Each structure stands twice: as structure tokens, then as C-alpha cells.
């Protein structure tokens, strides 16, 4: 029941709400970074629509996360006219509230979240484990309201919100404030902001591994790629844990705290990107976290709101981008169907793969402002490796043709025969004319024969065992003769060439009536046997 999780009605007419995190901003004195301006930062791939979340008042509301389909909010909750005012902020001490989220996304009237987590001191941001049985939260004392400490509690089994075993965590230090905790979706890491002595700026973002007992490893600073000489706060992650979101007064900034995103790499973080002018302003945007892939919440003190900080619903339509092109032979520009094309991220992890079609085309979906690698594999060609970066912030398609280098043919002994060994020669189904892509392979044979004018060849053609024996024998003879004709047309004397068709009589894989497609393909082959 709602009353078991959210214990008291939020009396809007009788409360005084604070403006949020203790060291964030006081009154209307905003800190501006003039390294950029709103004119130089566009949507950046994030075309947000911001909607008033419907819970804002003339005071401040800042979102914190989710618990059992409820939005948790930080505010100065003091009933009646006896609110205690923090002399450091001239605002009331903060408590935690929860709001039910309806199916259409509307938020209910705020209710007090927990009698246990809310105390006579000042509460701030919190975060829950994936099973929602553990909570990490921050609290400051009235005696030192500017310094927040990190706590942990667990949910009592079969209870409706009874948090027990409250624990002050060992990573806390004297004269250090730990704020804005956020647990990774997998529940294995805890991100937070802090002004620890080793911080690059005032507040940096840190991460700790979460041990099996819920304790935290030694905090690790995210480094100078993420943290600047200015403040970084309010870390959160994408739902797939691939991207870090945070607020910063540094980087390429429009003013105040802007929202940034950075891709999480195996060895660090990519240079953060401003999330754009459709969500950031010259004021402060903080506490961005996702409720779904393209929907989240953000808090801002921009003008025309109802109070100091307001909560907004941030939705953005997914941008559709593709990369497409053809795979071609570098020397002849001939199209190369049946090429394996693999799309990878910039660390080499596979995203998708496909074989090129008959027209040698490929097509992948990509996302804005990402770096990719495209690799290729095809018999007779060196593996290709191409880099590509998406640079546009709108629905678009990029075109990139992939040009491949051929491999050299090998002269070696096979089955007691000296052969020119190369990739297979392809023909259309039930036909004997050489396909255009196989002309590249036959040109390799032509080159070998011209480099060795004394060399003579017999071209043996084989089929699979589909169809009648007599038909396959005739088809193989025609295919062998077709190869000979191609070599003659390219300057090789007919006196140096012989052809023979074997039909299905000499399979490379004797699979009889139990052949796979791969077996059949292996048995359809042309061999170049050196006879002198």
C-alpha cells in the first residue's frame, strides 16, 4: 500500500523547500563558464523536449531515482511553520519524498518516503540496488550541513519499507563531502561526487566497486578526461551501462552546470560531449537519470520555472542513422558480393554482421557522434579494417564504399599435384559463364602464367552431387572450357591450357546424400594443376 511506503501527506501549503545539494548553488548567484555559448552548442544528437513534471512548487524539487515504480525526490520537508532553517543555505533541511508514477507518466502528490531514512538531520540523494533491497544514501548533520556522509541500509525481509542495519561507510573522511551516489544497473559499482583531497577540481566524480557484503572498495577518481578544475556532480549511467551522464561547470559549457555524456571504455572514458542546447541552458541542469531508453528526468533552475529547482520530464526521439555502401575490388572497382562485413565499436567489440548482397551492398544502423570500425572478410582478399565516425546530430545516412586488396596466389603441392591455389571460381546457378567477381581471381592466374611463360595448366572443374550425373558432367566440362576461354582472351596461348570436367565423380567431401550447404560449396570447385 502507498501509505506503507510513503508515510505522510506532502502539505504543499505549509512547507519550505530547499534548493538541493548543499554545495551546489546558493540563491541566484550562478557560475558561468564562458568557454562556449549556446550559439556554438546545438542539439548534439539529443533533441529533447522538456515537460514540467507536474510536482513543482515555488520552492525546489530535485529528482533522485526510482523505488518500486516511484520517483524519489529531495526537498526541504518541514510540516507547519516550525521548519528549521540551515544558516549555511538559508533554506530548510532536506528530506526524501516519493511520488507514484502512473502509466501515462504523470506523478502523484509527493509523500514522505521513509520515517527511517528521513531524520532530524538533512537528507540528500540516494540510490538502490537492482533488487531494491539495499540503499546507499547521503546525509549531513545540522552541525555541519555542508558536509555529506555516505550510508548504507538494507530492506527488512517481507517488510513494506522498514530499512535496517544503517551503516556509515568506511570511505567517508573528515572534512570530505560525499554526494550524489548512483549504483550501476548491474549493481557492481557505485558512482558519486566528492571533494576528496586528491580531486582535480572542487568536486570530482569517483567510482567504487561494490563488494559482495555491500562494502565499497577504495574510491577511484574518473580522471582528467571526465573531471576538470571546475565541479563535476550528479553521475548516472545509461540503462546498458555504456554511457556516463553527469553535470559539470567545466568542459565545453553553456554556463552553470551543463549535462554531459561520456562513453565508458575498457581503459577509461571518451571525451565528454555536451548534451546540447535542447536540454542545457546558461543556468544549471543537474540530476539527469533515465526511466526508459529515451525518457528521463532532469532538474533545472532555469527561468520561468515554479521555484528554485524544478523537475522536468526529458524525452527525446531516437535519431535514426545508417552507414551504407558497396564492397569493391580496389584495382578493378568490381563489386564483391558475399563479403562478410562486421560493424564494431571503437574498442573492437562486434555490434552486427552481414554478407553483402548480389549488388555488393551493406547497411548498418549507427548512432550519432560514435566511432566505429568496419572489418571485412572474403576469400581471395586481405581482411579489411576501416574506421568511421558519425558526425551529424540528425536523421541521416552516411555512405562509405569499402575497397579491398587481393591476396597473392600460392603455388604448392596438393594431393601429389603442383597447383596454383587460390579462392574458388564462381558461376551462376546451372550456368558456365564466369561471374564478374571471379574475373579478379582469374586475373591472378593470368599474372602467374605471364610471369612463368613455360608453365602449362590443366583446368579441372567439379560440381556437387545435386542433379543428374550426366548433366553435372556436361556442366563441369563447359565451366572448365569457360575458364580456358577467359585466360586465352587475356593473352595466354591456348597451347598452354587444357580443360577437363569431372562432374560429381571426385567430391572433395564425400558426403553422399547427407551434404550440408558448406559441403556442397566445397565440392563445387575449379582446380589449376601445373603439368609442366
Protein Blocks (a to p, Z undefined) as FASTA:
>chain_A
ZZlmmmbdcdfklcccdebjfklpgcjbdcddfkbcfklpcfkopacddddehlacfbdc
ddfbdeehiacddddddehjkbccdfklopacdddddddddfkopacddddfblklpcfb
dcddddddfklpaccdddddfklmmbccdddddddehiahiaghiacdfkbcehiacehi
acdfklpaccdddfdfklmblbdcddddddfkopacddddebjklpcfbdcehiaddfko
paccdddfehjdfbhjddddddddfkbccddddebjklbccbdcehiacfbfkbccdddf
behiablbdcddddddddddddddddddfklopacehiacddddfkopafbdcdddfkop
acddddehiacddddddehiacdddddddfbfbdcdddddddddddddddddeehiacdd
dddddddehiabdcfklmmmmmmmmmmmmmmmmbccdddddddfedjfklmmmmmmmmmm
mmmmmmmmnopafklpccddekjmlcfblgkjmccfklmmmmmccddddfZZ
